Amino acid sequence: MFGSVFTFLYSIKFASLFFGDEPDELGHVHRPPVAMLLPPVVLGALVLAITADPNRFIDGLIGGVYGSVVPGEAHSFSVHFPTELTPYVLMSVVTIVVGAVAFPFYDRIHAALVAVLRGPVRANWWYDGAVDGLTDASKTVTPVVQNGLLRTYAVWAMAGVVALALGGYVAAGVSLPAFTSVGVSLPVVLVLLVAVVGAVAVDIAPSHIAGVLTLSILGFMVAIFYILANAPDLALTQLVVETLVLVIFLLVLDQLPAFYGEPRRLVAARDAVLAVAVGATVFVTVLVSTAADPDPLLRNFLAERAGVPAEHGSLLLNWGGGSNIVNVILVDFRALDTMGEISVVAMAALAILTLVRMRKRGETQ
């Protein structure tokens, strides 16, 4: 009720702006044309009609909608002029009377409230302080975060991915699967040793081009590992993707300086810690994602419909018609998805090649 008194005061103050003498600062104001008078006339007529018989409009506009969405029997409600003294009527009367008595002193009350409501008492003090604090913080943080260095952007992006992934595992209570004995053959050991040598060569590479070339060793070793694991389709995909990425890298690096110099020790230590964290995140993600078996219904569906049935017509509508289930999944069951992936890689390659070729034309082209 105390708050309603102030609502009554500023409502009457707002309404009083449209009555009485015009302020001198307003200047000459002509009467509005008929086109501007029609909308408020229509609204005013609706207000008068609803005020004359509010229950009719409530039942017609609100009652049906309310009854259609409420389960069971909807409770009806009505608006009527009070005929007896209730606590609600008494509160409304007190609000109107106190507001009417206090309205002549509106300017004094406003000035007194402005004088009292200063500092932390006012909500604006907290809002303005928060906005100013965030603005000052952004001015301090922005030059540090957005410094134009790709290394910095990669650090923030990778650190965010690591924090979200590992934090999500911890919040979900994910546990690592139990490790079992894995049979390792001599060819697999040789492939892993070559991959380790390639990783070390990347770290000590004297230039960007040498680093990319030695990095590709890891990708090709992964392809060989797929061959040893009896997955020739994955090996072929890995070889094609690795070759394409290598070519794109070389096209871009051809326009960059050969080497940027030695990084500071603190920056190198930060990058090393982040690299270990990213590797650990990928390692944990692979373990968690491969620990669960997919739904056997999906596996059985793909296995049953990948090959050629014994009896079939001239068109294979419900069967893959192939002898390799991986190929059938890629080109038949996931045809649009595979085409989309190929399109993305092709568009990225064309965009990068276009940017490289336009670099020598100048910024005005």
C-alpha positions in Angstrom: 0.0 0.0 0.0 2.9 2.3 0.7 4.3 1.7 -2.7 0.9 2.1 -4.3 0.7 5.6 -2.9 3.8 6.6 -4.9 2.3 4.8 -8.0 -0.8 7.0 -7.5 1.4 10.1 -7.2 3.5 9.7 -10.4 0.4 8.5 -12.3 -1.5 11.7 -11.5 1.7 13.7 -12.2 2.0 12.1 -15.6 -1.7 12.7 -16.4 -1.5 16.3 -15.2 1.0 17.0 -18.0 -1.9 16.9 -20.5 -4.1 19.4 -18.6 -3.8 23.0 -17.6 -1.8 25.8 -19.2 0.9 24.9 -21.7 4.5 25.6 -20.4 6.2 28.5 -22.1 9.1 26.3 -23.1 6.8 24.2 -25.2 6.1 27.0 -27.7 3.1 27.0 -30.0 1.4 23.7 -30.4 -1.3 23.3 -33.0 -4.2 20.9 -32.8 -3.5 17.4 -34.2 -5.1 16.3 -37.5 -7.9 13.8 -37.6 -5.5 11.0 -38.6 -3.7 11.4 -35.3 -7.0 11.7 -33.3 -8.6 8.5 -34.6 -6.3 5.9 -32.8 -6.7 7.4 -29.3 -10.4 7.8 -30.0 -10.7 4.1 -30.8 -8.7 3.1 -27.8 -10.7 5.4 -25.5 -14.0 4.0 -26.9 -12.8 0.5 -26.1 -11.9 1.5 -22.6 -15.3 3.0 -22.0 -17.0 -0.1 -23.4 -14.9 -2.5 -21.2 -15.5 -0.3 -18.2 -19.3 -0.3 -18.7 -19.4 -4.2 -18.8 -16.1 -5.7 -17.9 -17.3 -9.2 -17.3 -18.6 -9.6 -20.9 -15.2 -8.8 -22.3 -13.4 -10.9 -19.8 -15.5 -14.0 -20.6 -15.2 -13.3 -24.3 -11.5 -12.5 -24.6 -9.9 -14.2 -21.7 -12.3 -16.8 -20.2 -12.3 -19.0 -23.3 -8.5 -19.0 -23.7 -7.9 -19.5 -20.0 -10.4 -22.4 -19.9 -8.9 -24.1 -22.9 -5.4 -24.4 -21.4 -6.2 -25.1 -17.7 -6.7 -28.9 -17.0 -10.0 -29.8 -15.4 -12.6 -27.2 -14.6 -11.4 -23.7 -15.0 -12.1 -21.3 -12.1 -14.1 -18.3 -13.2 -13.4 -14.8 -12.1 -15.2 -11.5 -12.4 -14.8 -7.8 -12.1 -17.4 -5.8 -10.3 -17.8 -2.6 -8.3 -17.4 -3.4 -4.6 -20.6 -3.2 -2.5 -19.1 -4.1 0.9 -16.1 -3.0 2.9 -13.2 -5.6 2.5 -9.5 -5.3 3.3 -8.8 -4.8 -0.4 -11.4 -2.0 -0.7 -10.0 -0.3 2.4 -6.4 -0.5 1.1 -7.5 1.1 -2.2 -9.4 3.9 -0.4 -6.4 4.7 1.8 -4.1 4.7 -1.2 -6.3 7.1 -3.1 -7.0 9.4 -0.2 -3.3 9.6 0.9 -2.2 10.1 -2.7 -4.8 12.9 -3.2 -3.7 14.6 0.0 0.0 14.3 -0.8 -0.2 15.3 -4.5 -0.1 19.1 -3.9 3.2 18.5 -2.2 4.6 16.4 -5.0 7.6 18.6 -5.8 8.6 18.7 -2.1 8.2 15.0 -1.7 10.2 14.4 -4.9 13.0 16.7 -3.7 13.1 15.1 -0.3 13.3 11.6 -1.7 16.1 12.7 -4.1 18.0 14.2 -1.1 17.6 11.0 1.0 18.1 8.4 -1.7 21.8 8.9 -2.3 24.7 6.5 -2.6 24.1 2.8 -2.0 20.5 3.3 -1.1 19.6 4.0 -4.7 19.5 1.2 -7.2 21.1 3.4 -9.8 24.2 3.6 -7.7 24.7 -0.1 -8.0 23.8 -0.2 -11.7 26.1 2.7 -12.6 28.9 1.3 -10.5 28.6 -2.1 -12.1 28.5 -0.6 -15.6 31.5 1.7 -14.9 33.4 -1.2 -13.3 32.8 -3.5 -16.3 33.7 -0.7 -18.7 37.0 -0.1 -16.9 37.7 -3.8 -16.7 37.0 -4.2 -20.4 39.5 -1.3 -21.2 42.1 -3.2 -19.2 41.4 -6.7 -20.4 40.8 -5.9 -24.1 44.4 -4.9 -25.0 45.7 -8.0 -23.3 43.2 -10.5 -24.8 42.8 -8.9 -28.3 46.4 -8.1 -29.0 46.4 -9.2 -32.7 48.5 -12.3 -32.0 47.1 -15.7 -33.2 49.0 -17.4 -30.4 47.0 -15.5 -27.8 43.7 -16.3 -29.5 44.6 -19.9 -29.8 45.5 -20.0 -26.1 42.2 -18.6 -25.0 40.2 -20.8 -27.3 42.0 -24.0 -26.4 42.0 -23.2 -22.7 38.3 -22.6 -22.8 37.7 -25.9 -24.6 39.8 -27.8 -22.0 38.0 -26.1 -19.1 34.6 -26.8 -20.5 35.3 -30.4 -21.4 37.1 -31.5 -18.3 34.7 -29.4 -16.1 31.8 -31.1 -17.8 33.2 -34.6 -17.1 33.7 -33.7 -13.5 30.2 -32.2 -13.1 28.7 -35.3 -14.8 30.7 -37.7 -12.6 32.3 -39.4 -15.6 34.8 -42.1 -14.6 37.6 -43.4 -16.8 37.1 -47.0 -18.1 39.4 -49.7 -16.8 42.5 -50.4 -18.9 42.9 -53.8 -20.3 45.9 -55.5 -21.9 46.5 -54.6 -25.5 48.4 -56.7 -27.9 51.2 -54.7 -29.5 53.1 -55.9 -32.5 56.5 -54.9 -33.9 55.1 -52.8 -36.8 52.8 -50.9 -34.4 55.8 -50.1 -32.2 57.8 -48.9 -35.2 54.9 -46.6 -36.3 54.6 -45.2 -32.8 58.4 -44.5 -32.6 58.3 -42.7 -35.9 55.4 -40.6 -34.7 57.3 -39.7 -31.5 60.3 -38.7 -33.6 58.0 -36.6 -35.8 56.6 -34.9 -32.7 60.1 -34.0 -31.4 61.0 -32.8 -34.9 58.1 -30.4 -34.8 59.3 -28.9 -31.6 62.8 -28.3 -32.8 61.9 -27.3 -36.4 63.9 -24.1 -37.5 61.0 -22.7 -39.6 57.3 -22.8 -40.0 57.5 -24.8 -43.3 59.8 -27.4 -41.6 57.4 -27.6 -38.7 54.4 -28.3 -41.0 56.3 -30.9 -43.0 57.4 -32.7 -39.9 53.9 -32.4 -38.4 52.6 -34.2 -41.4 54.7 -37.2 -40.4 52.3 -37.7 -37.5 49.3 -37.7 -39.8 50.8 -40.3 -42.2 51.8 -42.5 -39.3 48.1 -42.5 -38.1 47.2 -43.6 -41.6 49.7 -46.5 -41.4 48.3 -47.4 -38.0 44.8 -47.6 -39.6 46.2 -50.0 -42.2 47.8 -52.2 -39.5 44.4 -52.2 -37.7 42.6 -53.5 -40.8 40.8 -50.2 -41.6 41.9 -49.3 -45.1 39.0 -46.9 -45.6 40.0 -44.8 -42.6 43.6 -45.0 -43.8 42.7 -43.7 -47.3 40.6 -40.9 -45.7 43.4 -39.9 -43.4 45.9 -39.8 -46.3 43.7 -37.6 -48.4 42.9 -35.2 -45.6 46.5 -35.1 -44.4 47.7 -34.3 -47.9 45.1 -31.6 -48.5 45.8 -30.0 -45.2 49.6 -30.1 -45.9 49.1 -28.4 -49.3 46.8 -25.7 -47.8 49.3 -25.0 -45.0 52.2 -24.6 -47.5 50.1 -22.2 -49.6 49.5 -20.0 -46.6 53.0 -20.3 -45.1 54.5 -19.3 -48.4 53.3 -15.7 -47.8 54.5 -15.6 -44.1 57.9 -14.9 -42.7 60.1 -18.0 -42.4 60.5 -17.6 -38.6 59.4 -15.2 -35.9 62.2 -15.7 -33.4 62.5 -17.4 -30.1 59.5 -17.0 -27.7 60.0 -15.9 -24.1 60.4 -18.7 -21.6 57.3 -17.8 -19.7 55.3 -18.0 -23.0 56.9 -21.2 -24.0 56.1 -22.7 -20.5 52.5 -21.6 -20.8 52.2 -23.1 -24.3 53.7 -26.4 -23.0 51.3 -26.7 -20.2 48.4 -25.9 -22.5 49.6 -28.5 -25.0 49.7 -31.1 -22.3 46.2 -30.1 -21.1 44.8 -30.3 -24.7 46.4 -33.7 -25.2 45.0 -35.0 -21.9 41.5 -33.7 -22.8 41.6 -35.4 -26.2 42.9 -38.6 -24.5 40.2 -38.6 -21.9 37.5 -37.8 -24.4 38.5 -40.7 -26.6 38.5 -43.1 -23.7 35.1 -42.0 -22.5 33.5 -41.9 -25.9 34.8 -45.4 -26.9 34.0 -47.1 -23.6 30.3 -47.3 -24.3 28.9 -49.6 -27.0 26.4 -48.1 -29.5 22.9 -49.4 -29.6 22.9 -52.9 -31.2 19.8 -52.0 -33.1 21.6 -49.4 -35.2 24.6 -51.8 -35.8 22.3 -54.6 -36.9 20.3 -52.3 -39.1 23.4 -51.1 -41.0 24.9 -54.6 -41.2 21.7 -56.1 -42.6 21.1 -53.4 -45.2 24.6 -52.8 -46.4 25.0 -55.7 -48.7 23.1 -56.9 -51.7 20.0 -59.1 -50.9 19.5 -62.4 -52.5 16.4 -61.3 -54.4 16.2 -57.8 -55.6 14.8 -55.9 -58.5 16.4 -53.5 -60.9 16.5 -50.7 -58.2 17.9 -51.1 -54.7 15.7 -48.8 -52.6 16.1 -50.3 -49.1 19.6 -51.8 -49.4 23.1 -50.3 -49.8 24.2 -52.7 -52.5 27.8 -52.9 -51.4 30.3 -55.3 -49.9 32.0 -52.8 -47.5 29.8 -51.5 -44.7 32.0 -48.4 -44.1 31.7 -47.4 -47.7 28.0 -48.0 -47.8 27.5 -45.9 -44.7 29.5 -43.0 -46.1 28.1 -42.9 -49.6 24.6 -44.3 -49.0 23.2 -43.9 -45.5 25.2 -40.7 -44.9 25.4 -39.4 -48.5 24.2 -35.9 -47.8 26.4 -35.6 -44.7 29.5 -36.8 -46.7 28.7 -34.4 -49.5 28.4 -31.6 -47.0 31.8 -32.4 -45.5 33.4 -32.5 -48.9 31.8 -29.2 -49.9 33.1 -27.5 -46.7 36.7 -28.7 -47.3 36.5 -27.6 -51.0 35.1 -24.2 -50.1 37.7 -23.6 -47.4 40.5 -24.5 -49.9 39.1 -22.2 -52.5 38.7 -19.4 -50.0 42.2 -19.7 -48.7 43.6 -19.9 -52.3 41.7 -16.8 -53.3 42.9 -14.8 -50.3 46.5 -15.8 -51.0 46.3 -14.8 -54.6 44.5 -11.5 -53.8 47.1 -10.5 -51.3 49.5 -9.2 -53.9 46.8 -7.0 -55.5 46.6 -4.6 -52.6 43.8 -3.7 -50.2 41.9 -1.5 -52.8 41.0 -4.5 -55.1 
